[in-house]
Amino acid sequence: MEMTLRWFGKDVDTVTLEQIRQIPGVTGVVTTLYDTLPGDVWPLDRIKAMKAEVEAVGLRVAGIESVNIHDSIKIGTPDRDKYIDNYIITLDRLGQEGIDVVCYNFMPVFDWTRSDLAKVRPDGSTVLSYDQDMIDKINPENLLSAMDSKSNGFVLPGWEPERMAKIKELFELYKDVDNDKLFENLKYFLEAIMPTCEKYNIKMAIHPDDPAWPVFGLPRIMTSKENLLKLVTMVDSPCNGVTLCTGSLGSNMNNDIPDIIRSLKGKIHFAHVRNIKHLGSGKFDEAAHLSSDGSLDMYEIMKALYEIGFDGITRPDHGRGIWGEVSMPGYGLYDRALGVTYLNGIWESLQKSILR
């Protein structure tokens, strides 16, 4: 297992590479060209510059999160091949630079959804929170402004204003896309890009839907063990795999995370490990990584990863807002650094107490 941290770039992130370098056990970052739009071809010179910047402080670019997918690909419109070709060019350029993990998602319209980006907990920390009852009262066209009010002034990943300005149009475009059609379009996309991925051994790691159920009537397909297994078998390639996100899958109380991990042996290319607190059906708060702070057993999750021989990249996922830090919601330094230390401690105990 290689421990990493997500980093959005010096012009966006409040956390610096120098700070990340000082977190014990972190050897790389998962990053992106944050200002590129879905469908853009990534310039090779910018990829090289990003890589050089990270390596200059003694870290490495362990993966990309994300090369976002244009809606035409997800919807299956006639112009999708143009955007798939652009995606392949970007993958080719990443491969030339030795970057071999790409996290992506196939969620319609919204990459992730929350009802509150800064819910105050009894201890004074703040967390991202989801309440289906609150979401049901919101007009999707007004969701960006509702989210923006607690974004600390940051452009949220997956909520780019250029796309959100067309939200009514996007809903209309997706009106005939159900789960089956979305799966078909995902398969078409993966079959098209796999030759390039296999050329460079680029591991495509799909991120589960967040939360793991339909939102605003839009289809969601990466929500369960059954559907994740369907994904990894429908396109037979060692490069076709999963980002195992415990928080996204764990949002649905029916998902047994350790069991899902064991069922996906050999197909987990990336792990996002975080905790959430279930508050009832369709309601949860994000939590500290510590098992007792939420509803997920982090020891059993890490144990399952250890037992399947997982040796891919890992990162702590969303952290709480603590100690007065102002950052992109979920992506401050302090609580994620605590998460790294906790997860590394579990991993060390597993290495010293369990014989493979």
RODO-2510 file (C-alpha; in nm, 4 decimals, decimal comma):
residues 356
     n   res          X          Y          Z
     1     m     0,0000     0,0000     0,0000
     2     e     0,1237     0,3476    -0,0861
     3     m    -0,0152     0,6341     0,1222
     4     t    -0,0953     0,9521    -0,0688
     5     l    -0,2918     1,2738    -0,0270
     6     r    -0,5171     1,4479    -0,2748
     7     w    -0,3753     1,7826    -0,3872
     8     f    -0,5534     2,0301    -0,6145
     9     g    -0,2551     2,2417    -0,7210
    10     k    -0,0779     2,5463    -0,5803
    11     d    -0,3226     2,7966    -0,7303
    12     v    -0,6236     2,6216    -0,5750
    13     d    -0,5229     2,4258    -0,2664
    14     t    -0,4609     2,5796     0,0763
    15     v    -0,2371     2,2820     0,1536
    16     t     0,1158     2,2981     0,0136
    17     l     0,3330     2,0191    -0,1211
    18     e     0,5886     2,1057     0,1453
    19     q     0,3287     2,0398     0,4155
    20     i     0,2225     1,7124     0,2553
    21     r     0,5879     1,6041     0,2381
    22     q     0,6082     1,6356     0,6182
    23     i     0,3220     1,3918     0,6895
    24     p     0,4920     1,0659     0,7938
    25     g     0,4328     0,7845     0,5470
    26     v     0,3008     0,9961     0,2587
    27     t     0,5084     0,9421    -0,0544
    28     g     0,2903     1,0849    -0,3288
    29     v    -0,0075     1,2956    -0,4268
    30     v    -0,3119     1,2324    -0,6383
    31     t    -0,3760     1,5464    -0,8371
    32     t    -0,5241     1,6921    -1,1549
    33     l    -0,5185     1,9892    -1,3872
    34     y    -0,7983     2,1524    -1,1954
    35     d    -0,8914     2,4171    -1,4516
    36     t    -0,9458     2,1764    -1,7419
    37     l    -1,3029     2,1088    -1,8461
    38     p    -1,4543     1,7682    -1,9252
    39     g    -1,3687     1,6891    -2,2863
    40     d    -1,0520     1,9002    -2,2943
    41     v    -0,7249     1,7502    -2,4134
    42     w    -0,4607     1,7945    -2,1457
    43     p    -0,1520     1,9772    -2,2785
    44     l     0,1630     1,7661    -2,2485
    45     d     0,3701     2,0606    -2,1263
    46     r     0,1309     2,1173    -1,8364
    47     i     0,1400     1,7493    -1,7403
    48     k     0,5208     1,7651    -1,7406
    49     a     0,5193     2,0846    -1,5320
    50     m     0,2754     1,9346    -1,2794
    51     k     0,4909     1,6256    -1,2447
    52     a     0,8119     1,8286    -1,2071
    53     e     0,6557     2,0509    -0,9413
    54     v     0,5521     1,7519    -0,7307
    55     e     0,8826     1,5715    -0,7711
    56     a     1,0793     1,8843    -0,6754
    57     v     0,9705     1,8414    -0,3117
    58     g     1,0429     1,4681    -0,2979
    59     l     0,6937     1,3348    -0,3738
    60     r     0,5540     1,1680    -0,6847
    61     v     0,2343     1,1932    -0,8865
    62     a     0,0830     0,8605    -0,7799
    63     g    -0,2353     0,9076    -0,9803
    64     i    -0,4801     1,1501    -1,1366
    65     e    -0,8117     1,2395    -0,9791
    66     s    -0,9810     1,3101    -1,2086
    67     v    -0,9770     1,3177    -1,5876
    68     n    -1,3428     1,4125    -1,6007
    69     i    -1,5699     1,2559    -1,8611
    70     h    -1,7774     1,4727    -2,0936
    71     d    -2,1540     1,4383    -2,0604
    72     s    -2,1824     1,3377    -2,4273
    73     i    -2,0001     1,0143    -2,3406
    74     k    -2,2293     0,9405    -2,0472
    75     i    -2,5436     1,0251    -2,2419
    76     g    -2,4292     0,8553    -2,5630
    77     t    -2,4864     1,1461    -2,8020
    78     p    -2,3582     1,1317    -3,1640
    79     d    -2,0532     1,3471    -3,0834
    80     r    -1,9252     1,1196    -2,8059
    81     d    -1,6470     0,9708    -3,0188
    82     k    -1,4844     1,3125    -3,0493
    83     y    -1,4638     1,3421    -2,6713
    84     i    -1,3464     0,9821    -2,6333
    85     d    -1,0677     1,0564    -2,8807
    86     n    -0,9697     1,3590    -2,6703
    87     y    -0,9703     1,1400    -2,3595
    88     i    -0,7428     0,8877    -2,5310
    89     i    -0,4957     1,1633    -2,6232
    90     t    -0,4853     1,2710    -2,2588
    91     l    -0,4323     0,9124    -2,1429
    92     d    -0,1515     0,8725    -2,3960
    93     r     0,0209     1,1837    -2,2612
    94     l    -0,0194     1,0697    -1,9005
    95     g     0,1211     0,7316    -1,9986
    96     q     0,4228     0,8954    -2,1620
    97     e     0,4973     1,0569    -1,8249
    98     g     0,4636     0,7299    -1,6339
    99     i     0,1375     0,8239    -1,4594
   100     d    -0,0539     0,4987    -1,4365
   101     v    -0,3663     0,5428    -1,2201
   102     v    -0,6693     0,7488    -1,3236
   103     c    -0,9688     0,7828    -1,0930
   104     y    -1,2896     0,8835    -1,2697
   105     n    -1,6636     0,8647    -1,2183
   106     f    -1,9690     0,8081    -1,4374
   107     m    -2,2272     1,0026    -1,2359
   108     p    -2,4806     1,2095    -1,4336
   109     v    -2,4805     1,5874    -1,3735
   110     f    -2,3580     1,5848    -1,0126
   111     d    -2,0277     1,4194    -0,9165
   112     w    -2,1340     1,4106    -0,5514
   113     t    -2,4088     1,5668    -0,3440
   114     r    -2,4364     1,7008     0,0103
   115     s    -2,7041     1,8993     0,1917
   116     d    -2,4501     2,0766     0,4172
   117     l    -2,0783     2,1390     0,3671
   118     a    -2,0090     2,2599     0,7198
   119     k    -2,2412     2,0967     0,9712
   120     v    -2,1231     2,1858     1,3198
   121     r    -2,0660     1,8898     1,5518
   122     p    -2,0877     1,8997     1,9323
   123     d    -1,7082     1,9277     1,9565
   124     g    -1,7026     2,2363     1,7331
   125     s    -1,5580     2,0638     1,4250
   126     t    -1,7475     2,0810     1,0972
   127     v    -1,8276     1,8016     0,8517
   128     l    -1,9988     1,7392     0,5213
   129     s    -2,3482     1,6032     0,5748
   130     y    -2,6300     1,4503     0,3717
   131     d    -3,0011     1,4530     0,4519
   132     q    -3,2336     1,3185     0,1836
   133     d    -3,5296     1,5069     0,3293
   134     m    -3,3426     1,8351     0,2809
   135     i    -3,2268     1,7399    -0,0701
   136     d    -3,5849     1,6563    -0,1695
   137     k    -3,6874     2,0140    -0,0886
   138     i    -3,4217     2,1703    -0,3114
   139     n    -3,4737     2,2564    -0,6767
   140     p    -3,1688     2,1084    -0,8530
   141     e    -3,1222     2,4384    -1,0354
   142     n    -3,0631     2,6052    -0,6978
   143     l    -2,8327     2,3418    -0,5537
   144     l    -2,5095     2,5094    -0,6627
   145     s    -2,5976     2,8316    -0,4839
   146     a    -2,6950     2,6335    -0,1745
   147     m    -2,3601     2,4516    -0,1824
   148     d    -2,1660     2,7673    -0,2656
   149     s    -2,2737     2,9387     0,0548
   150     k    -2,0495     2,7082     0,2610
   151     s    -1,7719     2,6411     0,0110
   152     n    -1,5286     2,8885     0,1718
   153     g    -1,4974     3,0535    -0,1689
   154     f    -1,3585     2,7454    -0,3464
   155     v    -1,4784     2,5985    -0,6749
   156     l    -1,5856     2,2514    -0,5654
   157     p    -1,4580     1,9524    -0,7636
   158     g    -1,7345     1,8272    -0,9906
   159     w    -1,9333     2,1476    -0,9450
   160     e    -1,7689     2,3679    -1,2055
   161     p    -1,9826     2,6792    -1,2663
   162     e    -1,9589     2,6386    -1,6450
   163     r    -2,1425     2,3051    -1,6231
   164     m    -2,3787     2,4042    -1,3454
   165     a    -2,4936     2,7039    -1,5500
   166     k    -2,6394     2,4488    -1,7938
   167     i    -2,8039     2,2296    -1,5322
   168     k    -3,1557     2,2573    -1,6782
   169     e    -3,0203     2,1585    -2,0193
   170     l    -2,8245     1,8684    -1,8655
   171     f    -3,1335     1,7271    -1,6961
   172     e    -3,3145     1,7378    -2,0291
   173     l    -3,0274     1,5572    -2,2030
   174     y    -3,0298     1,2790    -1,9433
   175     k    -3,4075     1,2295    -1,9459
   176     d    -3,3917     0,9101    -2,1556
   177     v    -3,0826     0,7655    -1,9830
   178     d    -3,1657     0,4890    -1,7365
   179     n    -2,9312     0,2519    -1,5530
   180     d    -2,9090     0,0099    -1,8463
   181     k    -2,8275     0,2858    -2,0930
   182     l    -2,5689     0,4341    -1,8595
   183     f    -2,4021     0,0935    -1,8273
   184     e    -2,4032     0,0564    -2,2078
   185     n    -2,2375     0,3946    -2,2492
   186     l    -1,9805     0,3137    -1,9827
   187     k    -1,8942    -0,0109    -2,1592
   188     y    -1,8592     0,1702    -2,4933
   189     f    -1,6214     0,4215    -2,3344
   190     l    -1,4084     0,1592    -2,1599
   191     e    -1,3786    -0,0607    -2,4681
   192     a    -1,2565     0,2409    -2,6648
   193     i    -0,9870     0,3472    -2,4167
   194     m    -0,8578     0,0071    -2,2998
   195     p    -0,6000    -0,0385    -2,5817
   196     t    -0,4296     0,2852    -2,4753
   197     c    -0,4564     0,1953    -2,1073
   198     e    -0,3035    -0,1458    -2,1722
   199     k    -0,0211     0,0097    -2,3763
   200     y     0,0915     0,2105    -2,0717
   201     n    -0,0607    -0,0082    -1,7953
   202     i    -0,2837     0,2796    -1,6920
   203     k    -0,5301     0,1518    -1,4346
   204     m    -0,8734     0,3095    -1,4730
   205     a    -1,0349     0,3181    -1,1294
   206     i    -1,4040     0,4117    -1,1309
   207     h    -1,5296     0,5939    -0,8228
   208     p    -1,8559     0,4773    -0,6646
   209     d    -2,1539     0,7100    -0,6755
   210     d    -2,1843     0,9466    -0,3817
   211     p    -2,4265     0,8887    -0,2202
   212     a    -2,4930     0,5319    -0,3339
   213     w    -2,8520     0,5789    -0,4534
   214     p    -3,0393     0,7870    -0,7161
   215     v    -3,0508     1,1626    -0,6568
   216     f    -3,3032     1,3974    -0,8249
   217     g    -3,4269     1,1037    -1,0316
   218     l    -3,0935     1,0665    -1,2114
   219     p    -2,9584     0,7143    -1,2661
   220     r    -2,6763     0,5888    -1,0436
   221     i    -2,5001     0,2624    -1,1262
   222     m    -2,1840     0,2391    -0,9140
   223     t    -2,3715     0,1792    -0,5923
   224     s    -2,3366    -0,1852    -0,4885
   225     k    -2,1280    -0,5024    -0,4926
   226     e    -2,3422    -0,6429    -0,7737
   227     n    -2,2889    -0,3437    -1,0006
   228     l    -1,9176    -0,3114    -0,9273
   229     l    -1,8717    -0,6770    -1,0191
   230     k    -2,0700    -0,6152    -1,3376
   231     l    -1,8337    -0,3302    -1,4248
   232     v    -1,5114    -0,5283    -1,3822
   233     t    -1,6425    -0,8273    -1,5792
   234     m    -1,8156    -0,6506    -1,8685
   235     v    -1,4836    -0,5203    -2,0035
   236     d    -1,2166    -0,7832    -1,9502
   237     s    -0,8903    -0,5991    -1,8950
   238     p    -0,6457    -0,5775    -1,6048
   239     c    -0,6677    -0,2004    -1,6478
   240     n    -1,0425    -0,1890    -1,5778
   241     g    -1,0975    -0,1561    -1,2049
   242     v    -1,2340     0,0328    -0,9091
   243     t    -1,1590     0,3110    -0,6653
   244     l    -1,2808     0,1554    -0,3402
   245     c    -1,4361     0,4544    -0,1608
   246     t    -1,5552     0,3479     0,1828
   247     g    -1,7521     0,6661     0,2427
   248     s    -1,9457     0,6561    -0,0832
   249     l    -2,0293     0,2858    -0,0643
   250     g    -2,0781     0,3114     0,3106
   251     s    -2,3459     0,5766     0,2669
   252     n    -2,5794     0,2874     0,1851
   253     m    -2,6201     0,0808     0,4997
   254     n    -2,6837    -0,2318     0,2893
   255     n    -2,3254    -0,2331     0,1615
   256     d    -2,0833    -0,4590     0,3489
   257     i    -1,7521    -0,2876     0,2743
   258     p    -1,5108    -0,5677     0,3800
   259     d    -1,7148    -0,8169     0,1760
   260     i    -1,7074    -0,5870    -0,1281
   261     i    -1,3309    -0,5522    -0,0928
   262     r    -1,2810    -0,9290    -0,0857
   263     s    -1,5105    -0,9762    -0,3851
   264     l    -1,3035    -0,7274    -0,5875
   265     k    -0,9630    -0,8849    -0,5225
   266     g    -0,7264    -0,7823    -0,7997
   267     k    -0,9603    -0,5106    -0,9252
   268     i    -0,9085    -0,2384    -0,6642
   269     h    -0,6571     0,0080    -0,8066
   270     f    -0,7090     0,2883    -0,5559
   271     a    -0,8593     0,3167    -0,2074
   272     h    -1,0328     0,6187    -0,0524
   273     v    -1,0680     0,5397     0,3152
   274     r    -1,2943     0,7487     0,5377
   275     n    -1,5654     0,7089     0,7987
   276     i    -1,9270     0,8240     0,8122
   277     k    -2,1954     0,8276     1,0810
   278     h    -2,5355     0,6903     0,9818
   279     l    -2,8231     0,8962     1,1195
   280     g    -3,1064     0,6995     0,9600
   281     s    -3,2191     0,6045     0,6131
   282     g    -3,0793     0,8520     0,3616
   283     k    -2,9021     1,0533     0,6303
   284     f    -2,5373     1,0591     0,7318
   285     d    -2,2620     1,2853     0,8589
   286     e    -1,9016     1,2446     0,7636
   287     a    -1,6783     1,1694     1,0614
   288     a    -1,3219     1,1437     1,1816
   289     h    -1,1374     0,8410     1,0474
   290     l    -1,1412     0,6747     1,3914
   291     s    -1,3819     0,3799     1,3913
   292     s    -1,5589     0,4850     1,7097
   293     d    -1,6387     0,8285     1,5663
   294     g    -1,8593     0,6840     1,2931
   295     s    -2,0451     0,3751     1,1767
   296     l    -1,7736     0,2006     0,9742
   297     d    -1,5193    -0,0424     1,1210
   298     m    -1,1965     0,0962     0,9807
   299     y    -0,9881    -0,1893     1,1196
   300     e    -1,1991    -0,4485     0,9366
   301     i    -1,1837    -0,2409     0,6179
   302     m    -0,8056    -0,2144     0,6302
   303     k    -0,7809    -0,5810     0,7267
   304     a    -0,9797    -0,6810     0,4186
   305     l    -0,7488    -0,4728     0,1985
   306     y    -0,4471    -0,6347     0,3630
   307     e    -0,5844    -0,9863     0,3236
   308     i    -0,6424    -0,9483    -0,0521
   309     g    -0,2838    -0,8313    -0,0928
   310     f    -0,3778    -0,4762    -0,1895
   311     d    -0,0643    -0,2879    -0,2915
   312     g    -0,2167     0,0102    -0,4719
   313     i    -0,2422     0,3748    -0,3760
   314     t    -0,4509     0,4835    -0,0789
   315     r    -0,5503     0,8166     0,0640
   316     p    -0,7536     0,9378     0,3581
   317     d    -1,0683     1,0897     0,2221
   318     h    -1,2657     1,3898     0,3429
   319     g    -1,1511     1,5342     0,6727
   320     r    -1,3357     1,7395     0,9279
   321     g    -1,2806     2,1113     0,9561
   322     i    -1,0818     2,1427     1,2792
   323     w    -0,8616     2,3899     1,4718
   324     g    -0,9950     2,6902     1,2819
   325     e    -0,8565     2,5827     0,9455
   326     v    -1,0221     2,7407     0,6407
   327     s    -0,9962     2,5199     0,3341
   328     m    -1,1906     2,3541     0,0572
   329     p    -1,4625     2,1583     0,2444
   330     g    -1,3286     1,8141     0,3296
   331     y    -0,9767     1,8893     0,2088
   332     g    -0,7946     2,0689     0,4869
   333     l    -0,4536     1,9604     0,6110
   334     y    -0,5069     1,8842     0,9775
   335     d    -0,7742     1,6169     0,9909
   336     r    -0,6486     1,4378     0,6807
   337     a    -0,3002     1,4244     0,8359
   338     l    -0,4593     1,2658     1,1430
   339     g    -0,6336     1,0224     0,9109
   340     v    -0,3040     0,9253     0,7452
   341     t    -0,1477     0,8524     1,0818
   342     y    -0,4446     0,6459     1,1981
   343     l    -0,4666     0,4388     0,8803
   344     n    -0,0913     0,3832     0,8719
   345     g    -0,1080     0,2681     1,2330
   346     i    -0,3738     0,0105     1,1492
   347     w    -0,1694    -0,1087     0,8506
   348     e     0,1450    -0,1484     1,0609
   349     s    -0,0458    -0,3503     1,3207
   350     l    -0,1792    -0,5746     1,0445
   351     q     0,1672    -0,6263     0,8995
   352     k     0,3054    -0,7262     1,2390
   353     s     0,0199    -0,9434     1,3596
   354     i    -0,1186    -1,1234     1,0531
   355     l     0,0663    -1,3779     0,8454
   356     r    -0,0367    -1,3928     0,4812
***
